[in-house]
Amino acid sequence: MAELAKWQNRLWQALMSESKSPMLRVSREDDCLWVCDLPRRAANAEAVCITLTEMGFSVTLDKKSLLWKIDVLDYVAIDKPTPDEVGVPSDEDTHTAYTLFRLLRAHPAALDEQPVELIRSILKACELPPAQVESRLAEVHAQCAARLRRHQPLPAAAAGILYDYIKEGRR
């Protein structure tokens, strides 16, 4: 199971214990991983927020929509070592993921310097239906190329997520 799905399952279990049917979905924006409508549904939203923080999530209230924007507090869990030698995958549908993986591996950076928005984007992309993954990763690759031209760090921590995606092949 992918990292995003594991986190979402833990998050969903915690939310379900406090509300009958909260809406939880992956955010369309890269400023957080999920959005949730629990503040609209539960009187004890503040207590749930504290619980989620203790579980390793950050929760901010969007005052306009009254939705929570939920993220993980620490992306260290995805910053895992990958093999030094990774051959070109035989599945052509993973070649964009492979080129992005190689780019990120070639440009390591301290985790606290990496663009979290792009880490989130890669996490979300690898959970998309197969037809959408490669086009989304191509967009991220273009953003990384632009960052390289400006001598800015890349989201190298996401290389492990891409490695797992490539290893699994097209789902």
N, C-alpha and C positions, 0 to 999 in steps of 0.2 A: 504494500500500500504506500502510495506517495506521501511525502511529508505533509503537504497541505491537507490531504484527506485525513491523516492522523490527527493533526491539530484541530481540524473542523469537527471531527467526531468527539474529541474531548470537550470542545466548546459547546457543541450541541447537547451533550449529556448534562453539562452544568446548567445550560439555559432551560432545558426541559424540566429540571428539578424545581425550577422557580416559576415557570409559566406553562400553561397548557399547550399553547401552539405559537411560539414566537417565530417570526420570520427571520431566517438567517440565510444570507446568500453571499457568494463571492462578490466583492465589490467590482464595479465596472471601471473604477478609477484605480490608479496605483498609489494612492495616498494611504491605503490600508488594505488588508486582505479581505475582510468581511464587513457587511453592514447588518444591523439587527434592529428590530422595532420594539424590543423589550421595554424601553423607557415609556413607550406609549401604552403598554399593556399591564405593567406590573407596578404596584405601589412601592414595592421593596427594591426598586432598580438600583439604588445606591448600595445596598447590601450585596446584591449580585455583582455589581461592579467591583467591589472589594474582593469578593471571592475569585472573580476572573483574574484580577491583578495578582492575587496569591498563586494562581495556577500558571502564571507566566504570560498573561495577555495584557495588552494596554487597551484601554477603553476611553474614547473621547466622545462627547455628545456633540453632534452637529446641531447647533441651535436653530438652524433654518428648517431642517427636515425632522428634527427630534428623533433621529436615528443614531444609534451608536456606531462609531467607526472602530472596528476591532482589529488589532494587529498582534503579533507576537512581540514580546519584550526583547528577546534575544535570538538573533539569527545564527548563533554559534552552532546550533544543532545541524544546520545544513552545510556548514563549512567543514566538510570531511575530505580526507585524502582520497585521491583517485589514482589509478595505476599510471605509471610513467609512460608506458607504451599502450596506446589505444589505437587499434587499426581502423581504417575506414569501414564503416558498417556496410554490409551487403544490401541492406534495405535502403533504397534511394530516398525513401520518404523521411529518413532521419538525417540526411546529409546537412541540412541547414542547422539542425541541433548539433551535429558533429563539428561544423566549422565554428559555431559560436563557442562550443566547449573548448576547442583548441585555442581560440582567441583568449578566452578567460584564463585558461591554464598558462598561457604565455605572458600574462600580465597580472601577477598576483599583487594584492594590496592589503593593507591592514583592514580588518573587518570594519572598524569604526570610520574608515575613510571611504568605504564603498557606497555607491548610490543604492540606498534601500529600495527606492522606487523600481529600479531595474531588477533587483532581486525578487521583489514581489511579482513583477511582470513575468519573469521566467517561471516562477512557481505556478502562477495562474495559467500560463501558456501550456505547460506540460500536463495540465488537467483538462484542456480543451478537447473536443472531438478531433480525431486525427486530421481531418481535412483543414482544420483551422490552426493547428499547432505550428506548422512550418511557416505559414505567412506571418503569424505573430512573432515567431522567433527571428524571422528575417527583419522585421521592424526593430526588434531589440538589437540585432546585429548592427544595423545602420546607426542606431543611437550610440552603440559602443564604439563604432568607427569614428563618429564625430567626437566622442569623448577622448579618444586616443589622439586625434589631431590637436585637441586643446590641452593635451598632457594631463588629463584627469583620470582618476582611478576607475577601474571597471568593476562590475559586480562579480568578482572572482569566486566568492563563496558559493555562487549558484552553479559552479562547474560540476559539483557532485550531483545536483539535481538533474542536470543535462546528461551526465554519465549514466545515471540510473535509467533515464528515459531512453537513451540509445541502447542500453543493454537489454531493456525489455522489448525493444523494437516497437514497431507501430502497433497500437492496441486496437 
